[in-house]
Amino acid sequence: MTETPHALTTRLAYANPWMRVREDLVRWPGGHEAVYGVVEKPDFAVILPRDRDGWWMVEQYRYTIGRRVLEFPQGSWPAGHDGDTLALAVAELREETGFTAGAMRRIGRMQEAYGFVDQACDVYLATDLSAGDPDREATELHMEHRFVRDEELADLIRAGEVVDAVTIAALTLHRLDEAATSV
């Protein structure tokens, strides 16, 4: 069995209700030591609301990159709340778009950016959609949702207008799932 790296020390560097950042001194096989910053965030759900020949997506301002972006609905439980990701996916879809899904099916699980964060997400395909009113959080009040046809989404990705890695990876999972179920 191969030896794996292990933490010699761990120090909490920062914490707020949404994340913790720790600094680990890690010893690698062979004796090399290095400091790693690790962001700890709760897992989340991303939802692909499929309707006819396209998707319902949300557009919102993302402070960290200073611009509005188009992405699939996604989110994690608020601090102090817990539950499975299917219940989370149902809640996030309704909150961000107002839709409820007659069918919600998990199509995969991904690590978001495992080079520095431990957060993962479960990806759900939502179909048989019924419209309703969104119930957005205070930071999402400027959010809009709109229908994007398959061809338009492909063009937006190629043009660099859809830049959310989770959205693009989730779309890939859907395409793989669709190919596997159509055989």
N, CA, C and O of each residue as an XYZ file, in Angstrom:
732
protein
N       0.841     -1.175      0.000
C       0.000      0.000      0.000
C       0.891      1.245      0.000
O       1.902      1.291      0.701
N       0.521      2.225     -0.769
C       1.284      3.448     -0.878
C       1.019      4.351      0.317
O      -0.123      4.499      0.754
N       2.068      4.945      0.834
C       1.946      5.892      1.934
C       1.231      7.143      1.414
O       1.457      7.568      0.281
N       0.376      7.723      2.242
C      -0.341      8.928      1.844
C       0.114     10.109      2.693
O       0.601      9.919      3.807
N      -0.039     11.320      2.178
C       0.316     12.506      2.958
C      -0.572     12.602      4.197
O      -1.703     12.115      4.198
N      -0.057     13.227      5.243
C      -0.878     13.424      6.441
C      -0.531     14.760      7.099
O       0.590     15.256      6.986
N      -1.514     15.322      7.781
C      -1.336     16.617      8.436
C      -0.562     16.439      9.737
O      -0.888     15.584     10.560
N       0.456     17.252      9.904
C       1.217     17.287     11.155
C       0.546     18.243     12.139
O       0.453     17.969     13.335
N       0.078     19.377     11.600
C      -0.639     20.362     12.413
C      -1.767     20.959     11.582
O      -1.708     20.979     10.353
N      -2.786     21.439     12.268
C      -3.904     22.115     11.631
C      -4.234     23.354     12.453
O      -4.302     23.306     13.682
N      -4.438     24.472     11.744
C      -4.771     25.723     12.415
C      -5.962     26.353     11.710
O      -5.958     26.500     10.488
N      -6.986     26.728     12.482
C      -8.125     27.445     11.909
C      -7.690     28.876     11.633
O      -7.312     29.604     12.552
N      -7.743     29.278     10.370
C      -7.303     30.617      9.981
C      -8.453     31.609      9.926
O      -8.256     32.801     10.164
N      -9.675     31.122      9.609
C     -10.814     32.019      9.412
C     -12.085     31.190      9.441
O     -12.092     30.036      9.014
N     -13.159     31.779      9.947
C     -14.457     31.094      9.921
C     -15.566     32.131      9.884
O     -15.462     33.192     10.501
N     -16.628     31.815      9.156
C     -17.873     32.581      9.181
C     -19.005     31.559      9.038
O     -18.729     30.363      8.943
N     -20.262     31.989      9.019
C     -21.351     30.999      8.943
C     -21.371     30.162      7.661
O     -22.065     29.147      7.620
N     -20.640     30.548      6.619
C     -20.697     29.854      5.336
C     -19.471     29.013      5.032
O     -19.527     28.120      4.186
N     -18.356     29.289      5.715
C     -17.142     28.540      5.407
C     -16.135     28.633      6.546
O     -16.217     29.495      7.421
N     -15.182     27.709      6.496
C     -14.013     27.735      7.388
C     -12.780     27.603      6.502
O     -12.809     26.916      5.481
N     -11.710     28.257      6.896
C     -10.443     28.123      6.190
C      -9.418     27.662      7.216
O      -9.229     28.283      8.262
N      -8.763     26.555      6.886
C      -7.739     26.056      7.793
C      -6.411     25.956      7.057
O      -6.357     25.880      5.830
N      -5.349     25.958      7.843
C      -4.007     25.824      7.299
C      -3.397     24.560      7.884
O      -3.259     24.433      9.100
N      -3.035     23.632      7.018
C      -2.453     22.350      7.439
C      -0.984     22.293      7.050
O      -0.612     22.649      5.932
N      -0.165     21.848      7.969
C       1.219     21.504      7.643
C       1.191     20.012      7.311
O       0.890     19.183      8.170
N       1.506     19.679      6.062
C       1.359     18.312      5.557
C       2.732     17.707      5.278
O       3.598     18.339      4.673
N       2.907     16.466      5.733
C       4.117     15.708      5.401
C       3.762     14.714      4.303
O       2.854     13.895      4.443
N       4.511     14.814      3.201
C       4.333     13.931      2.063
C       5.254     12.722      2.191
O       6.261     12.782      2.896
N       4.914     11.623      1.514
C       5.826     10.477      1.500
C       7.210     10.946      1.039
O       7.323     11.724      0.092
N       8.223     10.483      1.692
C       9.577     10.918      1.385
C      10.048     12.034      2.298
O      11.220     12.409      2.272
N       9.117     12.577      3.123
C       9.513     13.554      4.116
C       9.290     15.015      3.774
O       9.438     15.862      4.654
N       8.941     15.353      2.538
C       8.713     16.756      2.175
C       7.519     17.309      2.951
O       6.490     16.642      3.065
N       7.653     18.525      3.484
C       6.562     19.175      4.205
C       6.132     20.437      3.460
O       6.963     21.159      2.909
N       4.820     20.691      3.450
C       4.273     21.865      2.773
C       3.018     22.333      3.507
O       2.324     21.543      4.146
N       2.742     23.631      3.404
C       1.546     24.207      4.011
C       0.440     24.251      2.954
O       0.653     24.693      1.825
N      -0.745     23.783      3.350
C      -1.916     23.808      2.478
C      -3.023     24.617      3.129
O      -3.338     24.426      4.303
N      -3.612     25.524      2.354
C      -4.819     26.217      2.789
C      -6.004     25.418      2.279
O      -6.086     25.112      1.090
N      -6.926     25.078      3.177
C      -8.086     24.268      2.817
C      -9.353     25.025      3.189
O      -9.527     25.429      4.339
N     -10.229     25.214      2.220
C     -11.524     25.829      2.465
C     -12.526     24.712      2.712
O     -12.648     23.789      1.907
N     -13.239     24.799      3.823
C     -14.290     23.828      4.149
C     -15.638     24.497      3.932
O     -15.955     25.498      4.575
N     -16.429     23.939      3.022
C     -17.774     24.462      2.739
C     -18.734     23.281      2.669
O     -18.341     22.171      2.311
N     -19.993     23.528      3.015
C     -20.957     22.430      2.932
C     -21.213     22.026      1.484
O     -21.102     22.841      0.567
N     -21.555     20.759      1.296
C     -21.918     20.285     -0.038
C     -23.147     21.042     -0.531
O     -23.891     21.629      0.254
N     -23.343     21.015     -1.849
C     -24.472     21.726     -2.432
C     -25.132     20.882     -3.509
O     -24.662     19.799     -3.858
N     -26.226     21.406     -4.021
C     -26.944     20.747     -5.117
C     -26.990     21.702     -6.298
O     -27.121     22.915     -6.130
N     -26.882     21.142     -7.488
C     -27.082     21.902     -8.717
C     -28.213     21.213     -9.465
O     -28.267     19.986     -9.550
N     -29.119     22.028    -10.008
C     -30.330     21.500    -10.629
C     -30.378     21.904    -12.094
O     -30.189     23.073    -12.429
N     -30.633     20.931    -12.969
C     -30.773     21.174    -14.400
C     -32.253     21.080    -14.744
O     -32.754     19.985    -15.002
N     -32.968     22.215    -14.753
C     -34.403     22.208    -15.047
C     -34.638     22.100    -16.566
O     -34.505     23.085    -17.293
N     -34.983     20.907    -17.023
C     -35.149     20.622    -18.454
C     -36.589     20.845    -18.865
O     -37.517     20.350    -18.224
N     -36.767     21.597    -19.944
C     -38.105     21.886    -20.463
C     -38.017     21.974    -21.982
O     -37.256     22.783    -22.514
N     -38.788     21.149    -22.680
C     -38.783     21.122    -24.143
C     -37.366     20.940    -24.695
O     -36.725     19.920    -24.444
N     -36.883     21.932    -25.445
C     -35.569     21.843    -26.095
C     -34.540     22.756    -25.426
O     -33.681     23.336    -26.091
N     -34.644     22.872    -24.098
C     -33.695     23.746    -23.414
C     -33.787     23.658    -21.906
O     -34.252     22.664    -21.347
N     -33.333     24.718    -21.261
C     -33.127     24.753    -19.826
C     -33.639     26.049    -19.218
O     -33.620     27.096    -19.866
N     -34.091     25.977    -17.987
C     -34.372     27.175    -17.202
C     -33.107     27.461    -16.405
O     -32.627     26.611    -15.655
N     -32.576     28.660    -16.575
C     -31.329     29.042    -15.910
C     -31.546     30.334    -15.133
O     -32.522     31.051    -15.351
N     -30.632     30.613    -14.237
C     -30.706     31.851    -13.466
C     -29.525     32.736    -13.836
O     -28.438     32.255    -14.155
N     -29.764     34.034    -13.786
C     -28.708     35.009    -13.999
C     -28.623     35.864    -12.744
O     -29.630     36.377    -12.256
N     -27.404     36.009    -12.227
C     -27.236     36.805    -11.023
C     -25.856     37.434    -10.994
O     -24.952     37.025    -11.723
N     -25.712     38.428    -10.147
C     -24.426     39.081     -9.960
C     -23.593     38.242     -9.008
O     -24.039     37.905     -7.911
N     -22.381     37.905     -9.431
C     -21.448     37.163     -8.591
C     -20.345     38.129     -8.165
O     -19.493     38.523     -8.962
N     -20.387     38.490     -6.905
C     -19.497     39.503     -6.357
C     -18.027     39.192     -6.600
O     -17.253     40.092     -6.929
N     -17.630     37.934     -6.443
C     -16.214     37.567     -6.534
C     -15.604     37.846     -7.900
O     -14.400     38.085     -7.997
N     -16.413     37.821     -8.959
C     -15.871     38.112    -10.294
C     -16.400     39.428    -10.850
O     -16.033     39.824    -11.956
N     -17.259     40.110    -10.093
C     -17.711     41.441    -10.469
C     -18.572     41.517    -11.707
O     -18.488     42.488    -12.459
N     -19.415     40.493    -11.938
C     -20.296     40.532    -13.117
C     -21.488     39.605    -12.936
O     -21.499     38.723    -12.077
N     -22.481     39.831    -13.767
C     -23.639     38.944    -13.803
C     -23.292     37.734    -14.653
O     -22.611     37.853    -15.671
N     -23.769     36.558    -14.226
C     -23.503     35.330    -14.961
C     -24.772     34.492    -15.051
O     -25.674     34.590    -14.220
N     -24.805     33.679    -16.076
C     -25.903     32.743    -16.301
C     -25.424     31.372    -15.851
O     -24.330     30.943    -16.218
N     -26.244     30.679    -15.052
C     -25.854     29.380    -14.510
C     -27.098     28.570    -14.185
O     -28.212     29.093    -14.192
N     -26.898     27.288    -13.901
C     -27.996     26.470    -13.412
C     -28.261     26.829    -11.951
O     -27.338     27.213    -11.233
N     -29.516     26.707    -11.505
C     -29.807     26.942    -10.084
C     -28.949     26.019     -9.221
O     -28.735     24.852     -9.551
N     -28.465     26.567     -8.112
C     -27.604     25.780     -7.228
C     -27.517     26.449     -5.870
O     -27.733     27.654     -5.743
N     -27.200     25.659     -4.859
C     -27.028     26.238     -3.538
C     -26.843     25.172     -2.481
O     -26.983     23.976     -2.735
N     -26.524     25.646     -1.281
C     -26.345     24.758     -0.131
C     -27.327     25.169      0.956
O     -27.947     26.231      0.888
N     -27.456     24.308      1.957
C     -28.333     24.628      3.077
C     -27.776     25.840      3.817
O     -26.560     26.005      3.907
N     -28.655     26.689      4.348
C     -28.167     27.804      5.167
C     -27.518     27.281      6.449
O     -27.787     26.161      6.882
N     -26.664     28.105      7.045
C     -25.979     27.727      8.289
C     -27.006     27.271      9.320
O     -28.037     27.914      9.514
N     -26.708     26.158      9.975
C     -27.583     25.627     11.007
C     -28.684     24.723     10.496
O     -29.430     24.150     11.291
N     -28.802     24.580      9.168
C     -29.818     23.719      8.570
C     -29.091     22.559      7.896
O     -27.986     22.721      7.378
N     -29.718     21.404      7.910
C     -29.088     20.239      7.303
C     -30.165     19.392      6.649
O     -31.342     19.509      6.988
N     -29.778     18.561      5.736
C     -30.701     17.656      5.069
C     -30.019     17.034      3.878
O     -28.885     17.383      3.548
N     -30.713     16.104      3.223
C     -30.096     15.455      2.072
C     -30.145     16.382      0.864
O     -30.889     17.363      0.844
N     -29.337     16.053     -0.140
C     -29.235     16.949     -1.291
C     -30.456     16.895     -2.201
O     -30.685     17.839     -2.957
N     -31.243     15.836     -2.158
C     -32.477     15.820     -2.937
C     -33.440     16.867     -2.388
O     -34.009     17.644     -3.155
N     -33.627     16.896     -1.082
C     -34.487     17.925     -0.475
C     -33.932     19.312     -0.760
O     -34.692     20.251     -0.999
N     -32.615     19.445     -0.737
C     -31.973     20.716     -1.052
C     -32.253     21.117     -2.498
O     -32.575     22.275     -2.763
N     -32.136     20.186     -3.428
C     -32.376     20.471     -4.845
C     -33.812     20.941     -5.063
O     -34.047     21.895     -5.805
N     -34.768     20.277     -4.423
C     -36.177     20.683     -4.526
C     -36.349     22.109     -4.011
O     -37.012     22.931     -4.643
N     -35.744     22.394     -2.853
C     -35.865     23.718     -2.235
C     -35.200     24.800     -3.083
O     -35.772     25.874     -3.270
N     -34.003     24.530     -3.595
C     -33.281     25.529     -4.393
C     -33.994     25.832     -5.706
O     -34.055     26.989     -6.124
N     -34.533     24.805     -6.360
C     -35.262     25.014     -7.608
C     -36.454     25.943     -7.379
O     -36.668     26.890     -8.136
N     -37.224     25.663     -6.331
C     -38.389     26.493     -6.031
C     -37.975     27.903     -5.635
O     -38.564     28.885     -6.086
N     -36.946     27.993     -4.780
C     -36.488     29.299     -4.288
C     -36.004     30.198     -5.424
O     -36.386     31.366     -5.500
N     -35.167     29.658     -6.304
C     -34.528     30.487     -7.319
C     -35.370     30.701     -8.574
O     -35.236     31.735     -9.228
N     -36.241     29.742     -8.928
C     -37.009     29.857    -10.170
C     -38.516     29.864     -9.961
O     -39.259     30.325    -10.828
N     -38.972     29.360     -8.824
C     -40.401     29.198     -8.592
C     -40.928     27.861     -9.088
O     -42.068     27.504     -8.791
N     -40.134     27.122     -9.828
C     -40.585     25.849    -10.385
C     -40.599     24.736     -9.336
O     -39.792     24.712     -8.407
N     -41.548     23.818     -9.523
C     -41.499     22.529     -8.843
C     -41.381     21.486     -9.947
O     -41.875     21.680    -11.058
N     -40.731     20.395     -9.631
C     -40.492     19.351    -10.635
C     -41.349     18.138    -10.335
O     -41.420     17.684     -9.193
N     -42.005     17.610    -11.371
C     -42.733     16.360    -11.222
C     -41.783     15.192    -11.061
O     -42.140     14.169    -10.477
N     -40.557     15.344    -11.587
C     -39.519     14.312    -11.457
C     -38.183     14.991    -11.217
O     -37.818     15.955    -11.891
N     -37.467     14.461    -10.239
C     -36.129     14.972     -9.907
C     -35.240     13.750     -9.760
O     -35.475     12.904     -8.896
N     -34.206     13.655    -10.614
C     -33.351     12.471    -10.627
C     -31.888     12.868    -10.511
O     -31.403     13.725    -11.250
N     -31.191     12.235     -9.576
C     -29.752     12.489     -9.390
C     -29.004     11.848    -10.554
O     -29.185     10.667    -10.849
N     -28.152     12.651    -11.215
C     -27.392     12.127    -12.351
C     -25.883     12.104    -12.102
O     -25.122     11.673    -12.968
N     -25.445     12.564    -10.929
C     -24.017     12.486    -10.651
C     -23.599     13.295     -9.439
O     -24.394     14.010     -8.831
N     -22.333     13.158     -9.112
C     -21.721     13.872     -7.992
C     -20.347     14.346     -8.455
O     -19.629     13.619     -9.142
N     -19.990     15.562     -8.076
C     -18.712     16.142     -8.490
C     -18.055     16.862     -7.320
O     -18.733     17.357     -6.419
N     -16.733     16.915     -7.346
C     -15.979     17.802     -6.467
C     -15.825     19.114     -7.229
O     -15.506     19.112     -8.418
N     -16.051     20.225     -6.547
C     -16.033     21.508     -7.252
C     -14.619     21.969     -7.611
O     -14.329     22.206     -8.783
N     -13.759     22.096     -6.640
C     -12.396     22.592     -6.882
C     -11.486     21.981     -5.827
O     -10.996     22.681     -4.940
N     -11.261     20.674     -5.924
C     -10.612     19.939     -4.853
C      -9.146     20.306     -4.629
O      -8.510     19.750     -3.734
N      -8.610     21.203     -5.398
C      -7.257     21.686     -5.144
C      -7.180     22.554     -3.903
O      -6.103     22.726     -3.333
N      -8.325     23.110     -3.471
C      -8.309     23.961     -2.284
C      -9.589     23.916     -1.449
O      -9.614     24.460     -0.346
N     -10.649     23.282     -1.949
C     -11.907     23.253     -1.196
C     -12.433     21.820     -1.128
O     -12.307     21.059     -2.087
N     -13.025     21.458      0.015
C     -13.531     20.089      0.185
C     -14.975     19.934     -0.299
O     -15.535     18.843     -0.194
N     -15.574     20.967     -0.813
C     -16.982     20.988     -1.196
C     -17.264     20.124     -2.434
O     -16.507     20.125     -3.405
N     -18.376     19.391     -2.363
C     -18.842     18.580     -3.488
C     -20.287     18.954     -3.784
O     -20.940     19.635     -2.993
N     -20.774     18.504     -4.925
C     -22.179     18.760     -5.239
C     -22.802     17.536     -5.889
O     -22.142     16.764     -6.584
N     -24.096     17.386     -5.637
C     -24.901     16.386     -6.325
C     -25.668     17.103     -7.420
O     -26.184     18.202     -7.211
N     -25.742     16.482     -8.586
C     -26.362     17.076     -9.763
C     -27.694     16.371    -10.022
O     -27.756     15.144    -10.085
N     -28.755     17.163    -10.171
C     -30.098     16.634    -10.374
C     -30.696     17.152    -11.671
O     -30.548     18.325    -12.015
N     -31.371     16.264    -12.383
C     -32.152     16.623    -13.559
C     -33.596     16.779    -13.113
O     -34.194     15.848    -12.574
N     -34.153     17.967    -13.341
C     -35.538     18.258    -12.973
C     -36.378     18.329    -14.247
O     -36.052     19.078    -15.168
N     -37.459     17.549    -14.296
C     -38.342     17.542    -15.463
C     -39.789     17.645    -15.003
O     -40.075     17.632    -13.806
N     -40.702     17.748    -15.973
C     -42.129     17.891    -15.681
C     -42.340     19.083    -14.745
O     -42.877     18.949    -13.645
N     -41.899     20.255    -15.221
C     -41.871     21.463    -14.402
C     -43.230     22.156    -14.334
O     -43.954     22.230    -15.327
N     -43.561     22.661    -13.152
C     -44.751     23.493    -12.926
C     -44.279     24.837    -12.398
O     -43.486     24.909    -11.460
N     -44.781     25.904    -13.018
C     -44.342     27.254    -12.660
C     -44.965     27.724    -11.352
O     -46.063     27.310    -10.977
N     -44.242     28.589    -10.677
C     -44.696     29.232     -9.455
C     -43.884     30.497     -9.254
O     -43.150     30.917    -10.149
N     -44.011     31.099     -8.095
C     -43.267     32.315     -7.794
C     -41.983     31.980     -7.042
O     -42.011     31.202     -6.088
N     -40.854     32.562     -7.464
C     -39.603     32.367     -6.723
C     -39.738     32.927     -5.298
O     -40.563     33.802     -5.038
N     -38.924     32.412     -4.398
C     -38.875     32.883     -3.009
C     -37.401     33.076     -2.661
O     -36.836     32.340     -1.852
N     -36.792     34.086     -3.291
C     -35.343     34.271     -3.224
C     -34.882     34.897     -1.915
O     -35.605     35.656     -1.269
N     -33.635     34.545     -1.543
C     -32.987     35.131     -0.379
C     -32.626     36.587     -0.688
O     -32.648     37.005     -1.846
N     -32.295     37.349      0.347
C     -31.985     38.773      0.192
C     -30.871     39.013     -0.828
O     -30.930     39.984     -1.582
N     -29.861     38.149     -0.863
C     -28.751     38.328     -1.808
C     -29.122     37.884     -3.224
O     -28.334     38.058     -4.153
N     -30.321     37.311     -3.392
C     -30.746     36.825     -4.708
C     -31.890     37.656     -5.295
O     -32.434     37.298     -6.340
N     -32.256     38.746     -4.648
C     -33.408     39.519     -5.105
C     -33.207     40.081     -6.507
O     -34.185     40.311     -7.218
N     -31.980     40.305     -6.915
C     -31.662     40.797     -8.256
C     -31.588     39.667     -9.293
O     -31.387     39.921    -10.480
N     -31.750     38.429     -8.837
C     -31.660     37.261     -9.710
C     -32.842     37.241    -10.684
O     -33.953     37.651    -10.349
N     -32.574     36.761    -11.881
C     -33.625     36.554    -12.883
C     -33.491     35.129    -13.392
O     -32.398     34.562    -13.388
N     -34.605     34.550    -13.831
C     -34.504     33.244    -14.475
C     -35.117     33.349    -15.861
O     -36.062     34.100    -16.098
N     -34.535     32.556    -16.778
C     -35.022     32.594    -18.151
C     -34.751     31.269    -18.840
O     -33.897     30.485    -18.425
N     -35.504     31.047    -19.904
C     -35.366     29.832    -20.697
C     -34.245     30.015    -21.715
O     -34.164     31.046    -22.383
N     -33.378     29.001    -21.829
C     -32.257     29.025    -22.769
C     -32.322     27.741    -23.596
O     -32.210     26.639    -23.059
N     -32.503     27.897    -24.900
C     -32.536     26.734    -25.797
C     -31.168     26.054    -25.851
O     -30.145     26.686    -25.593
N     -31.157     24.772    -26.186
C     -29.913     23.997    -26.252
C     -28.860     24.685    -27.124
O     -27.708     24.820    -26.710
N     -29.244     25.121    -28.326
C     -28.281     25.732    -29.244
C     -27.745     27.040    -28.671
O     -26.557     27.335    -28.801
N     -28.622     27.831    -28.032
C     -28.191     29.089    -27.430
C     -27.193     28.839    -26.305
O     -26.199     29.556    -26.189
N     -27.450     27.823    -25.471
C     -26.540     27.516    -24.375
C     -25.168     27.104    -24.911
O     -24.142     27.534    -24.384
N     -25.147     26.286    -25.939
C     -23.866     25.889    -26.540
C     -23.112     27.109    -27.052
O     -21.901     27.213    -26.858
N     -23.814     28.033    -27.704
C     -23.188     29.253    -28.208
C     -22.660     30.124    -27.063
O     -21.571     30.689    -27.162
N     -23.436     30.231    -25.973
C     -23.022     31.043    -24.819
C     -21.779     30.462    -24.143
O     -20.916     31.211    -23.685
N     -21.683     29.145    -24.079
C     -20.499     28.511    -23.501
C     -19.286     28.772    -24.386
O     -18.228     29.166    -23.897
N     -19.443     28.550    -25.693
C     -18.329     28.782    -26.626
C     -17.860     30.235    -26.608
O     -16.668     30.505    -26.755
N     -18.781     31.161    -26.431
C     -18.448     32.587    -26.442
C     -17.885     33.078    -25.102
O     -17.501     34.241    -24.978
N     -17.839     32.199    -24.109
C     -17.337     32.607    -22.799
C     -18.342     33.405    -21.992
O     -17.969     34.089    -21.038
N     -19.610     33.325    -22.361
C     -20.659     34.034    -21.616
C     -21.170     33.202    -20.444
O     -21.573     33.758    -19.422
N     -21.160     31.876    -20.580
C     -21.443     30.973    -19.460
C     -20.086     30.469    -19.004
O     -19.421     29.714    -19.714
N     -19.675     30.895    -17.799
C     -18.330     30.588    -17.318
C     -18.322     29.749    -16.046
O     -17.253     29.375    -15.563
N     -19.481     29.451    -15.504
C     -19.561     28.674    -14.272
C     -19.156     27.229    -14.548
O     -19.819     26.518    -15.303
N     -18.056     26.806    -13.925
C     -17.533     25.461    -14.161
C     -18.525     24.383    -13.753
O     -18.621     23.351    -14.416
N     -19.267     24.609    -12.668
C     -20.251     23.621    -12.211
C     -21.363     23.471    -13.246
O     -21.793     22.353    -13.529
N     -21.830     24.571    -13.810
C     -22.874     24.509    -14.838
C     -22.401     23.722    -16.053
O     -23.125     22.864    -16.559
N     -21.199     24.006    -16.519
C     -20.677     23.330    -17.705
C     -20.429     21.848    -17.424
O     -20.739     21.000    -18.260
N     -19.877     21.533    -16.261
C     -19.643     20.131    -15.900
C     -20.963     19.383    -15.707
O     -21.079     18.224    -16.105
N     -21.965     20.042    -15.095
C     -23.268     19.408    -14.895
C     -23.933     19.111    -16.236
O     -24.569     18.069    -16.398
N     -23.789     20.014    -17.189
C     -24.326     19.778    -18.529
C     -23.637     18.568    -19.165
O     -24.288     17.776    -19.847
N     -22.353     18.422    -18.953
C     -21.625     17.249    -19.445
C     -22.157     15.973    -18.807
O     -22.353     14.971    -19.495
N     -22.394     16.003    -17.483
C     -22.978     14.826    -16.818
C     -24.331     14.477    -17.428
O     -24.633     13.303    -17.642
N     -25.146     15.490    -17.707
C     -26.448     15.228    -18.341
C     -26.264     14.555    -19.699
O     -26.960     13.589    -20.012
N     -25.345     15.052    -20.493
C     -25.130     14.465    -21.826
C     -24.650     13.025    -21.727
O     -25.072     12.179    -22.515
N     -23.777     12.735    -20.771
C     -23.323     11.353    -20.567
C     -24.466     10.474    -20.109
O     -24.600      9.340    -20.569
N     -25.302     10.988    -19.195
C     -26.451     10.246    -18.697
C     -27.450      9.989    -19.826
O     -27.985      8.888    -19.951
N     -27.691     10.989    -20.629
C     -28.623     10.862    -21.758
C     -28.138      9.819    -22.758
O     -28.930      9.028    -23.269
N     -26.828      9.819    -23.036
C     -26.254      8.834    -23.967
C     -26.374      7.416    -23.381
O     -26.668      6.469    -24.110
N     -26.151      7.275    -22.093
C     -26.224      5.950    -21.461
C     -27.649      5.415    -21.404
O     -27.860      4.210    -21.542
N     -28.623      6.289    -21.206
C     -30.009      5.836    -21.098
C     -30.676      5.655    -22.459
O     -31.739      5.040    -22.550
N     -30.057      6.188    -23.523
C     -30.670      6.034    -24.846
C     -30.160      4.794    -25.584
O     -30.606      4.508    -26.696
N     -29.247      4.071    -24.983
C     -28.687      2.864    -25.623
C     -29.609      1.683    -25.437
O     -29.308      0.585    -25.904
